[in-house]
Amino acid sequence: MPTYQELMSRKAALEKEAAALQEQIENAQRVERAEVINQIKSLMAQHGISFTELGARSSGGSGGGGRARSAKPSPTGRKVAVKFRDEATGNTWSGRGLQPNWLKNALAGGRKLEDFAV
């Protein structure tokens, strides 16, 4: 039966080997990815295809690239009509999400939500 010291030494050697293998895997992935990207770029140039025609956004660097856009627009970034306004300061709130601090403070001071309705 191996001793504790022998087992620990064997474990360290295996961990070192595993780290070396992981590095080889990552290098192989980088090389293959670069080859695929070059192949795609070559085919796009050969056929005169741009990123916009693919429905993708150019990422501007090496990385994941863009995803194709769905037919339905995303709800994020849509403008929502203002429902509450503080006439004194011009602060506004759409009524969505958490109440802003200016409104919380005004309500705590005794004012009513209806006072700010647009």
KOLVEXSE-864600 format. One record per atom (N, C-alpha, C, O): residue in three letters; x, y, z; residue number from 0; atom name. Coordinates in pm, whole numbers, m for minus. Atoms other than C-alpha are relative to their C-alpha. Example, Ala and Ser with C-alpha at 12.3 -4.5 7.8 and 13.67 -1.06 7.14 Angstrom:
% KOLVEXSE-864600
ALA	89	m119	0	0	N
ALA	1230	m450	780	0	CA
ALA	90	120	0	0	C
ALA	194	118	66	0	O
SER	m82	m119	m6	1	N
SER	1367	m106	714	1	CA
SER	m77	109	73	1	C
SER	m26	220	90	1	O
***
This chain:
% KOLVEXSE-864600
MET	85	m119	0	0	N
MET	0	0	0	0	CA
MET	89	124	0	0	C
MET	182	134	80	0	O
PRO	m83	m120	6	1	N
PRO	144	342	m98	1	CA
PRO	m17	86	125	1	C
PRO	m120	81	191	1	O
THR	5	m88	m117	2	N
THR	223	592	175	2	CA
THR	m73	129	m38	2	C
THR	m97	159	m155	2	O
TYR	67	m129	21	3	N
TYR	51	924	220	3	CA
TYR	87	91	m87	3	C
TYR	37	153	m180	3	O
GLN	m93	m86	73	4	N
GLN	358	1107	88	4	CA
GLN	6	m40	m147	4	C
GLN	10	46	m235	4	O
GLU	m4	48	137	5	N
GLU	369	889	m224	5	CA
GLU	m128	38	m75	5	C
GLU	m125	79	m191	5	O
LEU	128	m36	62	6	N
LEU	m1	949	m291	6	CA
LEU	m7	150	m30	6	C
LEU	m55	190	m136	6	O
MET	2	m144	22	7	N
MET	38	1325	m250	7	CA
MET	92	39	m116	7	C
MET	59	127	m195	7	O
SER	m93	m27	109	8	N
SER	337	1324	m485	8	CA
SER	m64	m40	m133	8	C
SER	m53	33	m232	8	O
ARG	69	47	121	9	N
ARG	138	1123	m740	9	CA
ARG	m113	95	m40	9	C
ARG	m134	124	m158	9	O
LYS	109	m95	25	10	N
LYS	m158	1361	m702	10	CA
LYS	54	128	m63	10	C
LYS	m4	180	m158	10	O
ALA	m59	m123	53	11	N
ALA	66	1664	m764	11	CA
ALA	42	m19	m146	11	C
ALA	24	71	m229	11	O
ALA	m43	28	137	12	N
ALA	208	1501	m1078	12	CA
ALA	m120	m6	m94	12	C
ALA	m115	46	m205	12	O
LEU	121	9	81	13	N
LEU	m142	1423	m1207	13	CA
LEU	m63	138	m21	13	C
LEU	m110	167	m131	13	O
GLU	55	m135	14	14	N
GLU	m260	1780	m1139	14	CA
GLU	82	82	m98	14	C
GLU	28	161	m175	14	O
LYS	m87	m71	93	15	N
LYS	41	1915	m1327	15	CA
LYS	m29	m46	m143	15	C
LYS	m36	35	m235	15	O
GLU	31	55	131	16	N
GLU	m37	1683	m1619	16	CA
GLU	m137	49	m48	16	C
GLU	m154	80	m166	16	O
ALA	134	m48	35	17	N
ALA	m405	1786	m1610	17	CA
ALA	6	147	m45	17	C
ALA	m61	185	m141	17	O
ALA	m14	m141	36	18	N
ALA	m305	2155	m1622	18	CA
ALA	62	14	m139	18	C
ALA	21	98	m219	18	O
ALA	m65	m3	131	19	N
ALA	m78	2088	m1921	19	CA
ALA	m99	m41	m109	19	C
ALA	m103	19	m216	19	O
LEU	101	44	96	20	N
LEU	m359	1901	m2099	20	CA
LEU	m105	108	m23	20	C
LEU	m147	130	m136	20	O
GLN	99	m108	13	21	N
GLN	m604	2185	m2028	21	CA
GLN	55	111	m88	21	C
GLN	m18	168	m170	21	O
GLU	m62	m104	81	22	N
GLU	m360	2431	m2180	22	CA
GLU	5	m42	m148	22	C
GLU	m19	39	m237	22	O
GLN	m2	51	137	23	N
GLN	m323	2210	m2490	23	CA
GLN	m140	8	m62	23	C
GLN	m154	43	m179	23	O
ILE	139	m7	48	24	N
ILE	m703	2192	m2521	24	CA
ILE	m35	143	m38	24	C
ILE	m91	166	m145	24	O
GLU	32	m141	27	25	N
GLU	m737	2571	m2499	25	CA
GLU	73	51	m124	25	C
GLU	16	126	m204	25	O
ASN	m75	m41	119	26	N
ASN	m462	2623	m2757	26	CA
ASN	m62	m58	m127	26	C
ASN	m74	12	m228	26	O
ALA	63	65	116	27	N
ALA	m626	2373	m2995	27	CA
ALA	m131	70	m35	27	C
ALA	m161	90	m152	27	O
GLN	126	m70	25	28	N
GLN	m961	2550	m2952	28	CA
GLN	25	135	m65	28	C
GLN	m46	173	m158	28	O
ARG	m32	m131	58	29	N
ARG	m803	2889	m3027	29	CA
ARG	39	m14	m147	29	C
ARG	m6	64	m231	29	O
VAL	m46	20	138	30	N
VAL	m634	2756	m3341	30	CA
VAL	m118	m37	m89	30	C
VAL	m134	21	m197	30	O
GLU	115	41	81	31	N
GLU	m949	2583	m3468	31	CA
GLU	m98	114	m20	31	C
GLU	m152	131	m129	31	O
ARG	93	m113	10	32	N
ARG	m1162	2887	m3392	32	CA
ARG	51	103	m101	32	C
ARG	m25	154	m183	32	O
ALA	m60	m97	94	33	N
ALA	m922	3115	m3581	33	CA
ALA	m13	m51	m143	33	C
ALA	m41	26	m234	33	O
GLU	13	57	134	34	N
GLU	m926	2877	m3878	34	CA
GLU	m144	11	m51	34	C
GLU	m166	44	m168	34	O
VAL	141	m8	39	35	N
VAL	m1307	2869	m3882	35	CA
VAL	m36	144	m33	35	C
VAL	m105	170	m132	35	O
ILE	29	m142	24	36	N
ILE	m1328	3249	m3857	36	CA
ILE	59	44	m134	36	C
ILE	m6	114	m212	36	O
ASN	m63	m36	128	37	N
ASN	m1083	3288	m4145	37	CA
ASN	m75	m61	m117	37	C
ASN	m91	2	m221	37	O
GLN	77	66	106	38	N
GLN	m1281	3038	m4351	38	CA
GLN	m131	74	m25	38	C
GLN	m171	94	m140	38	O
ILE	126	m74	13	39	N
ILE	m1606	3225	m4282	39	CA
ILE	24	135	m68	39	C
ILE	m51	173	m158	39	O
LYS	m31	m130	61	40	N
LYS	m1448	3561	m4368	40	CA
LYS	31	m16	m148	40	C
LYS	m11	65	m230	40	O
SER	m35	24	139	41	N
SER	m1308	3416	m4688	41	CA
SER	m125	m27	m83	41	C
SER	m140	28	m192	41	O
LEU	124	29	72	42	N
LEU	m1647	3277	m4793	42	CA
LEU	m87	125	m13	42	C
LEU	m149	146	m117	42	O
MET	79	m123	6	43	N
MET	m1817	3607	m4707	43	CA
MET	56	93	m106	43	C
MET	m19	152	m184	43	O
ALA	m63	m87	99	44	N
ALA	m1565	3801	m4916	44	CA
ALA	m23	m55	m141	44	C
ALA	m50	21	m234	44	O
GLN	17	64	131	45	N
GLN	m1594	3552	m5202	45	CA
GLN	m140	23	m55	45	C
GLN	m158	38	m176	45	O
HIS	138	m15	44	46	N
HIS	m1971	3593	m5212	46	CA
HIS	m56	140	24	46	C
HIS	m174	165	m2	46	O
GLY	43	m137	m20	47	N
GLY	m1986	3961	m5119	47	CA
GLY	m105	15	109	47	C
GLY	m197	97	95	47	O
ILE	97	m4	m109	48	N
ILE	m2177	3903	m4795	48	CA
ILE	56	85	114	48	C
ILE	173	73	149	48	O
SER	m42	m83	m114	49	N
SER	m2165	4159	m4510	49	CA
SER	m65	m50	128	49	C
SER	m158	m131	125	49	O
PHE	57	37	m130	50	N
PHE	m2237	4121	m4141	50	CA
PHE	m147	39	10	50	C
PHE	m228	m34	67	50	O
THR	139	m47	m9	51	N
THR	m2557	4323	m4177	51	CA
THR	m94	m91	m77	51	C
THR	m209	m110	m37	51	O
GLU	84	93	76	52	N
GLU	m2687	4083	m4439	52	CA
GLU	m27	m127	79	52	C
GLU	m129	m194	57	52	O
LEU	20	118	m83	53	N
LEU	m2645	3804	m4186	53	CA
LEU	m93	29	117	53	C
LEU	m136	m62	188	53	O
GLY	85	m37	m112	54	N
GLY	m2853	3999	m3937	54	CA
GLY	77	1	130	54	C
GLY	18	m9	238	54	O
ALA	m84	0	m120	55	N
ALA	m2560	4012	m3696	55	CA
ALA	65	136	16	55	C
ALA	80	212	m79	55	O
ARG	m73	m122	m29	56	N
ARG	m2384	4297	m3526	56	CA
ARG	148	m33	1	56	C
ARG	188	m139	50	56	O
SER	m145	20	m4	57	N
SER	m2011	4332	m3574	57	CA
SER	46	29	141	57	C
SER	15	134	196	57	O
SER	m44	m17	m138	58	N
SER	m1845	4286	m3236	58	CA
SER	120	92	8	58	C
SER	149	145	115	58	O
GLY	m112	m92	0	59	N
GLY	m1544	4490	m3337	59	CA
GLY	128	m62	52	59	C
GLY	232	4	48	59	O
GLY	m120	64	m50	60	N
GLY	m1298	4243	m3188	60	CA
GLY	m14	m148	m10	60	C
GLY	m113	m199	m64	60	O
SER	15	145	2	61	N
SER	m1229	3880	m3149	61	CA
SER	m91	m37	114	61	C
SER	m77	17	225	61	O
GLY	95	37	m103	62	N
GLY	m1505	3718	m2956	62	CA
GLY	m121	m64	m60	62	C
GLY	m118	m115	m172	62	O
GLY	120	72	36	63	N
GLY	m1852	3586	m2978	63	CA
GLY	m76	55	m118	63	C
GLY	m161	m16	m173	63	O
GLY	77	m54	110	64	N
GLY	m1978	3818	m3249	64	CA
GLY	m140	33	44	64	C
GLY	m172	26	163	64	O
GLY	137	m37	m34	65	N
GLY	m2338	3924	m3264	65	CA
GLY	m95	m115	m23	65	C
GLY	m63	m213	m90	65	O
ARG	105	99	21	66	N
ARG	m2655	3724	m3251	66	CA
ARG	m98	56	m100	66	C
ARG	m115	177	m112	66	O
ALA	100	m44	96	67	N
ALA	m2917	3735	m3519	67	CA
ALA	m117	63	75	67	C
ALA	m153	19	184	67	O
ARG	112	m67	m64	68	N
ARG	m3203	3968	m3439	68	CA
ARG	m128	m78	m24	68	C
ARG	m147	m140	m129	68	O
SER	129	65	16	69	N
SER	m3546	3828	m3379	69	CA
SER	m92	94	m77	69	C
SER	m66	214	m87	69	O
ALA	94	m80	77	70	N
ALA	m3839	3948	m3587	70	CA
ALA	m73	99	89	70	C
ALA	m112	206	43	70	O
LYS	74	m85	m93	71	N
LYS	m4006	4096	m3279	71	CA
LYS	98	89	76	71	C
LYS	196	38	131	71	O
PRO	m93	m87	m71	72	N
PRO	m3837	4402	m3127	72	CA
PRO	1	m28	150	72	C
PRO	m101	m64	209	72	O
SER	m16	23	m143	73	N
SER	m3706	4369	m2775	73	CA
SER	m69	111	79	73	C
SER	m65	227	37	73	O
PRO	67	m103	m78	74	N
PRO	m3903	4551	m2505	74	CA
PRO	97	97	67	74	C
PRO	57	207	104	74	O
THR	m96	m89	m65	75	N
THR	m3585	4697	m2357	75	CA
THR	32	116	m91	75	C
THR	46	100	m212	75	O
GLY	m35	m117	76	76	N
GLY	m3508	5046	m2466	76	CA
GLY	m120	75	m56	76	C
GLY	m103	182	m116	76	O
ARG	119	m71	48	77	N
ARG	m3865	5140	m2554	77	CA
ARG	m28	117	92	77	C
ARG	m12	107	214	77	O
LYS	38	m115	m80	78	N
LYS	m3973	5482	m2440	78	CA
LYS	m144	m19	49	78	C
LYS	m231	m62	m26	78	O
VAL	132	13	m61	79	N
VAL	m4270	5483	m2204	79	CA
VAL	m47	140	36	79	C
VAL	32	223	82	79	O
ALA	54	m132	m29	80	N
ALA	m4498	5781	m2159	80	CA
ALA	14	34	148	80	C
ALA	0	m52	235	80	O
VAL	m13	m48	m137	81	N
VAL	m4443	5988	m1846	81	CA
VAL	m138	6	63	81	C
VAL	m232	59	3	81	O
LYS	128	m2	m70	82	N
LYS	m4724	5943	m1592	82	CA
LYS	2	93	121	82	C
LYS	m103	139	167	82	O
PHE	m12	m84	m118	83	N
PHE	m4589	6148	m1301	83	CA
PHE	114	99	m21	83	C
PHE	221	64	m69	83	O
ARG	m100	m105	17	84	N
ARG	m4401	6480	m1300	84	CA
ARG	m5	93	119	84	C
ARG	m112	128	168	84	O
ASP	m12	m101	m104	85	N
ASP	m4276	6713	m1030	85	CA
ASP	22	133	m73	85	C
ASP	130	156	m128	85	O
GLU	m7	m126	73	86	N
GLU	m4347	7057	m1176	86	CA
GLU	113	89	51	86	C
GLU	172	166	m25	86	O
ALA	m102	m87	m59	87	N
ALA	m4101	7224	m938	87	CA
ALA	140	m35	m51	87	C
ALA	220	54	m79	87	O
THR	m135	42	39	88	N
THR	m3797	7019	m1039	88	CA
THR	8	m54	m141	88	C
THR	117	m60	m198	88	O
GLY	0	59	133	89	N
GLY	m3901	6865	m1370	89	CA
GLY	27	m150	m1	89	C
GLY	34	m212	m106	89	O
ASN	m22	145	m8	90	N
ASN	m3837	6512	m1242	90	CA
ASN	m123	m74	m50	90	C
ASN	m236	m31	m27	90	O
THR	112	77	53	91	N
THR	m4048	6248	m1414	91	CA
THR	16	m147	37	91	C
THR	124	m193	72	91	O
TRP	2	145	m23	92	N
TRP	m4147	5884	m1364	92	CA
TRP	m110	m59	m87	92	C
TRP	m219	m3	m97	92	O
SER	96	64	90	93	N
SER	m4324	5649	m1604	93	CA
SER	m104	m82	75	93	C
SER	m205	m122	17	93	O
GLY	91	84	m77	94	N
GLY	m4495	5457	m1326	94	CA
GLY	43	m145	m1	94	C
GLY	m20	m231	62	94	O
ARG	m53	137	5	95	N
ARG	m4290	5146	m1402	95	CA
ARG	122	m11	89	95	C
ARG	198	85	106	95	O
GLY	m117	23	m84	96	N
GLY	m4033	4995	m1173	96	CA
GLY	m17	64	136	96	C
GLY	m127	105	174	96	O
LEU	2	m58	m134	97	N
LEU	m3941	5124	m830	97	CA
LEU	m25	150	m9	97	C
LEU	13	216	m105	97	O
GLN	22	m145	m4	98	N
GLN	m4053	5471	m732	98	CA
GLN	135	68	19	98	C
GLN	217	22	99	98	O
PRO	m126	m73	m17	99	N
PRO	m3769	5720	m767	99	CA
PRO	3	69	137	99	C
PRO	m101	95	197	99	O
ASN	m18	m61	m133	100	N
ASN	m3628	5879	m451	100	CA
ASN	m73	133	13	100	C
ASN	m130	162	118	100	O
TRP	67	m130	m9	101	N
TRP	m3766	6224	m534	101	CA
TRP	m148	m18	30	101	C
TRP	m207	61	104	101	O
LEU	142	25	m24	102	N
LEU	m4118	6077	m538	102	CA
LEU	m23	m59	138	102	C
LEU	m118	m22	207	102	O
LYS	11	60	m134	103	N
LYS	m4067	5867	m226	103	CA
LYS	7	109	106	103	C
LYS	m72	111	200	103	O
ASN	m18	m107	m98	104	N
ASN	m3944	6173	m39	104	CA
ASN	m122	92	5	104	C
ASN	m165	133	113	104	O
ALA	117	m87	6	105	N
ALA	m4238	6383	m156	105	CA
ALA	m120	m68	65	105	C
ALA	m195	m3	138	105	O
LEU	110	73	m60	106	N
LEU	m4487	6113	m55	106	CA
LEU	17	m11	150	106	C
LEU	m80	m3	225	106	O
ALA	m28	6	m143	107	N
ALA	m4317	6078	283	107	CA
ALA	m26	136	65	107	C
ALA	m57	143	184	107	O
GLY	23	m135	m49	108	N
GLY	m4352	6455	320	108	CA
GLY	m147	39	4	108	C
GLY	m180	152	41	108	O
GLY	142	m28	m11	109	N
GLY	m4730	6430	296	109	CA
GLY	m71	24	m131	109	C
GLY	m194	35	m133	109	O
ARG	67	m20	128	110	N
ARG	m4796	6482	m74	110	CA
ARG	m61	m131	m48	110	C
ARG	m23	m238	m2	110	O
LYS	67	117	52	111	N
LYS	m5018	6243	m268	111	CA
LYS	48	m29	m142	111	C
LYS	91	62	m214	111	O
LEU	m43	40	133	112	N
LEU	m4934	6048	m583	112	CA
LEU	m78	75	m108	112	C
LEU	m24	107	m214	112	O
GLU	84	m71	98	113	N
GLU	m5222	6220	m762	113	CA
GLU	52	142	m27	113	C
GLU	29	197	m134	113	O
ASP	m54	m135	18	114	N
ASP	m5044	6554	m710	114	CA
ASP	100	6	m116	114	C
ASP	122	112	m174	114	O
PHE	m102	5	103	115	N
PHE	m4782	6440	m963	115	CA
PHE	m50	m59	m132	115	C
PHE	26	m66	m229	115	O
ALA	54	61	122	116	N
ALA	m5012	6279	m1222	116	CA
ALA	2	98	m116	116	C
ALA	m28	217	m99	116	O
VAL	m5	m84	119	117	N
VAL	m4970	6412	m1575	117	CA
VAL	m132	m6	m70	117	C
VAL	m151	58	m174	117	O
***
